[in-house]
């Protein structure tokens, strides 16, 4: 009889991939710092490019971006602002965990613009400039204060220079699938947000598996870049997350005091 060889240790599982989905008026470049930080930690990252003309088309673009991740998912999917409506519409089997950063978290039949209309007003409405073919832009003079009030002048200017016109049609189109009903989720409330009222964010946070509050402006991916990387890395390396488990959640990249680190130029 040949003696059996000792079993080799089970190799640690690779981190699950992360999909990053930008918000209205932004492009995938908004995630450059977060994506680089995650990749430096060994996490595969895909970045969706939206502006496809409809909510359904934007969801399809995000789903296609998942193909760039190992095995196509299930992934940690992170949406900022309008991007939250996009990740909400992803097929649940492609999602390991949903992360909403100051993001729309609509339920079935709800629209992004309808939710904004039912919330306390912010500076967003007065900062929008109508354009051709149902598009809007953000007033360049207001954009920095609206999205990136916590950044230094140089970094604020860099981010606002990357904003693009936004087709408004997706904001009027209702949600037809809500993945957060079936998959675990984390909501990050940005308490100093001037674009999307924190009260609306708190309403969404009540829908999530777990909620965090950061003293952040709307552009949380920039002002709280390290905290965002820490949160997503923690979820990507947490192993299997079952609906409602809240597994892998922690104090999202916080420093010794437990407060997320804030970037300032």
C-alpha positions as CSV (number, residue, x, y, z in Angstrom):
1,X,0.0,0.0,0.0
2,X,1.3,3.4,-0.9
3,X,1.1,5.8,2.0
4,X,-1.0,8.7,1.5
5,X,0.8,12.0,1.2
6,X,-0.2,14.7,3.6
7,X,-2.7,17.0,2.2
8,X,-1.4,20.3,1.0
9,X,-2.8,23.5,2.7
10,X,-5.7,25.1,0.9
11,X,-4.4,28.2,-1.0
12,X,-6.1,31.4,0.1
13,X,-8.8,32.5,-2.2
14,X,-8.1,35.3,-4.5
15,X,-9.8,38.7,-3.8
16,X,-13.1,39.1,-5.7
17,X,-13.0,41.8,-8.3
18,X,-14.4,45.2,-7.9
19,X,-16.6,47.1,-10.4
20,X,-16.6,50.9,-10.2
21,X,-19.6,52.8,-11.6
22,X,-19.4,56.6,-11.8
23,X,-22.2,59.1,-11.4
24,X,-23.9,61.7,-13.5
25,X,-21.7,64.3,-15.3
26,X,-18.6,62.2,-14.5
27,X,-16.7,59.6,-16.4
28,X,-14.7,56.6,-15.4
29,X,-11.7,58.8,-14.8
30,X,-13.2,59.9,-11.5
31,X,-12.1,56.5,-10.2
32,X,-8.5,56.7,-11.2
33,X,-7.1,57.0,-7.7
34,X,-9.4,54.4,-6.2
35,X,-8.7,51.9,-9.0
36,X,-5.0,52.4,-8.7
37,X,-5.1,51.9,-5.0
38,X,-7.1,48.7,-5.3
39,X,-4.9,47.3,-8.0
40,X,-1.8,48.0,-5.9
41,X,-3.3,45.8,-3.3
42,X,-3.9,42.9,-5.7
43,X,-7.6,43.5,-6.4
44,X,-8.8,43.2,-10.0
45,X,-10.8,46.3,-11.0
46,X,-13.2,47.1,-13.8
47,X,-14.5,50.6,-14.5
48,X,-17.8,51.1,-16.3
49,X,-18.2,54.0,-18.8
50,X,-21.8,55.2,-18.8
51,X,-23.5,58.0,-20.9
52,X,-25.2,55.4,-23.1
53,X,-28.5,57.3,-23.3
54,X,-30.8,55.3,-21.1
55,X,-30.8,53.6,-17.7
56,X,-31.1,50.2,-19.3
57,X,-28.1,50.9,-21.6
58,X,-26.0,52.1,-18.7
59,X,-26.8,48.9,-16.7
60,X,-25.8,46.9,-19.8
61,X,-22.5,48.8,-20.0
62,X,-21.8,48.0,-16.3
63,X,-22.7,44.4,-16.8
64,X,-20.3,44.2,-19.8
65,X,-17.6,45.8,-17.7
66,X,-17.9,42.8,-15.4
67,X,-16.5,40.6,-18.2
68,X,-13.1,42.2,-17.5
69,X,-13.0,40.7,-14.0
70,X,-11.9,37.1,-13.2
71,X,-14.8,34.8,-13.9
72,X,-17.0,37.8,-14.5
73,X,-18.0,38.0,-10.9
74,X,-19.7,37.8,-8.5
75,X,-18.0,41.1,-7.8
76,X,-18.1,43.9,-5.2
77,X,-19.9,46.6,-7.2
78,X,-19.6,50.2,-6.1
79,X,-21.8,53.0,-7.5
80,X,-21.4,56.8,-6.8
81,X,-24.5,59.1,-7.1
82,X,-26.5,58.1,-10.2
83,X,-24.2,55.1,-10.5
84,X,-26.2,53.6,-7.6
85,X,-29.2,53.3,-9.8
86,X,-27.0,51.4,-12.3
87,X,-25.6,48.9,-9.9
88,X,-29.1,48.4,-8.4
89,X,-30.2,47.1,-11.8
90,X,-27.4,44.5,-12.2
91,X,-28.4,40.8,-12.3
92,X,-28.1,39.6,-8.7
93,X,-26.0,36.6,-9.6
94,X,-23.2,38.9,-10.8
95,X,-23.1,40.7,-7.5
96,X,-21.3,39.7,-4.3
97,X,-21.8,43.0,-2.4
98,X,-23.3,46.4,-3.4
99,X,-21.6,49.5,-2.2
100,X,-23.4,52.9,-2.4
101,X,-21.3,56.0,-2.1
102,X,-23.7,59.0,-1.7
103,X,-25.6,57.1,-4.3
104,X,-29.1,56.5,-5.5
105,X,-30.6,53.2,-4.1
106,X,-33.9,53.0,-5.8
107,X,-36.6,50.4,-5.3
108,X,-38.7,48.9,-8.0
109,X,-40.6,51.6,-10.0
110,X,-38.6,54.5,-8.5
111,X,-36.7,57.0,-10.6
112,X,-33.5,58.9,-9.7
113,X,-35.0,62.3,-10.5
114,X,-38.3,61.4,-8.7
115,X,-36.3,60.6,-5.6
116,X,-34.4,63.8,-5.8
117,X,-37.6,65.8,-6.2
118,X,-39.0,64.3,-3.1
119,X,-35.9,65.2,-1.0
120,X,-34.9,68.5,0.6
121,X,-33.4,70.8,-2.0
122,X,-29.6,71.2,-2.5
123,X,-27.4,73.3,-4.6
124,X,-27.6,70.8,-7.5
125,X,-30.7,72.3,-9.2
126,X,-29.3,75.8,-9.3
127,X,-26.0,74.5,-10.6
128,X,-27.4,72.8,-13.7
129,X,-27.4,74.4,-17.1
130,X,-29.7,73.1,-19.8
131,X,-28.1,72.0,-23.1
132,X,-29.1,70.6,-26.5
133,X,-31.0,67.3,-26.9
134,X,-32.1,67.0,-23.3
135,X,-28.6,67.3,-21.8
136,X,-27.3,69.4,-18.9
137,X,-24.0,70.5,-17.7
138,X,-22.8,71.8,-14.3
139,X,-21.9,75.5,-14.0
140,X,-18.1,75.6,-13.9
141,X,-18.2,78.2,-11.2
142,X,-20.4,76.1,-9.0
143,X,-19.0,72.6,-9.8
144,X,-16.1,72.7,-7.3
145,X,-18.2,73.7,-4.4
146,X,-21.0,71.3,-5.3
147,X,-18.9,68.2,-5.7
148,X,-15.5,68.7,-4.1
149,X,-15.7,71.3,-1.3
150,X,-13.2,69.4,0.8
151,X,-10.4,69.3,-1.8
152,X,-7.7,71.9,-2.3
153,X,-8.1,74.3,-5.2
154,X,-5.7,72.5,-7.6
155,X,-7.2,69.0,-7.1
156,X,-10.7,70.4,-7.2
157,X,-10.0,72.1,-10.5
158,X,-8.6,68.8,-11.9
159,X,-11.7,66.9,-11.1
160,X,-14.2,69.4,-12.3
161,X,-12.4,69.8,-15.6
162,X,-13.3,66.2,-16.3
163,X,-17.0,66.7,-16.0
164,X,-19.1,66.1,-19.2
165,X,-22.7,66.8,-20.4
166,X,-25.3,64.5,-19.0
167,X,-28.3,63.1,-20.8
168,X,-31.2,63.5,-18.4
169,X,-33.4,60.7,-19.8
170,X,-32.0,57.9,-17.5
171,X,-33.0,59.9,-14.5
172,X,-36.7,59.7,-15.5
173,X,-36.6,55.9,-16.2
174,X,-37.9,53.6,-13.5
175,X,-36.0,50.8,-11.8
176,X,-37.1,47.4,-13.0
177,X,-34.7,45.2,-10.9
178,X,-33.4,45.9,-7.4
179,X,-30.4,43.7,-6.7
180,X,-30.2,44.9,-3.1
181,X,-33.2,42.9,-2.2
182,X,-31.2,39.8,-2.8
183,X,-27.6,40.7,-2.2
184,X,-25.9,42.4,0.9
185,X,-25.2,46.1,0.7
186,X,-23.3,48.9,2.4
187,X,-24.4,52.5,2.2
188,X,-22.0,55.4,2.9
189,X,-23.9,58.5,3.9
190,X,-21.9,61.7,3.1
191,X,-22.9,64.2,5.8
192,X,-21.5,67.3,4.1
193,X,-23.0,66.6,0.6
194,X,-24.3,69.6,-1.2
195,X,-25.5,67.8,-4.3
196,X,-27.6,64.9,-2.8
197,X,-29.2,65.8,0.5
198,X,-27.9,63.6,3.4
199,X,-31.5,63.1,4.5
200,X,-32.2,61.3,1.3
201,X,-29.1,59.3,1.8
202,X,-30.2,58.3,5.2
203,X,-33.5,57.0,3.7
204,X,-31.5,54.8,1.4
205,X,-29.1,53.7,4.2
206,X,-32.2,52.3,6.0
207,X,-32.6,49.9,3.0
208,X,-29.0,48.6,3.2
209,X,-27.5,45.7,5.1
210,X,-25.1,48.1,6.8
211,X,-24.6,51.9,6.8
212,X,-21.6,54.1,7.5
213,X,-21.5,57.9,7.8
214,X,-18.5,59.9,6.6
215,X,-17.9,63.6,7.0
216,X,-17.6,63.9,3.2
217,X,-18.6,66.1,0.3
218,X,-20.4,64.5,-2.7
219,X,-17.1,63.6,-4.4
220,X,-16.3,61.0,-1.7
221,X,-14.1,59.0,-4.2
222,X,-11.7,61.9,-4.1
223,X,-11.9,63.5,-0.7
224,X,-12.1,60.1,1.0
225,X,-10.0,58.1,-1.5
226,X,-8.1,56.1,1.1
227,X,-11.3,55.2,3.0
228,X,-13.0,54.2,-0.2
229,X,-10.1,51.9,-1.1
230,X,-10.1,50.4,2.4
231,X,-13.8,49.7,2.4
232,X,-13.7,48.1,-1.1
233,X,-10.5,46.1,-0.4
234,X,-12.0,44.8,2.9
235,X,-15.1,43.5,1.1
236,X,-13.1,42.1,-1.9
237,X,-11.0,40.0,0.5
238,X,-13.7,39.0,2.9
239,X,-14.5,35.7,1.2
240,X,-18.1,34.6,0.4
241,X,-20.8,37.1,1.4
242,X,-24.3,35.8,1.8
243,X,-27.4,38.0,1.6
244,X,-28.0,39.8,4.8
245,X,-24.7,38.6,6.4
246,X,-22.9,42.0,6.4
247,X,-19.7,40.0,6.5
248,X,-16.4,41.7,5.9
249,X,-17.7,45.2,7.0
250,X,-15.4,47.2,9.1
251,X,-14.4,50.8,9.8
252,X,-13.7,51.4,6.1
253,X,-10.1,52.4,5.9
254,X,-10.1,54.4,9.0
255,X,-7.0,55.6,10.9
256,X,-6.3,55.0,14.6
257,X,-9.1,57.3,15.6
258,X,-11.6,55.3,13.6
259,X,-12.3,58.4,11.3
260,X,-11.8,58.0,7.6
261,X,-8.7,59.8,6.3
262,X,-9.5,62.9,4.3
263,X,-7.3,64.1,1.4
264,X,-6.5,67.8,1.2
265,X,-4.1,69.4,-1.3
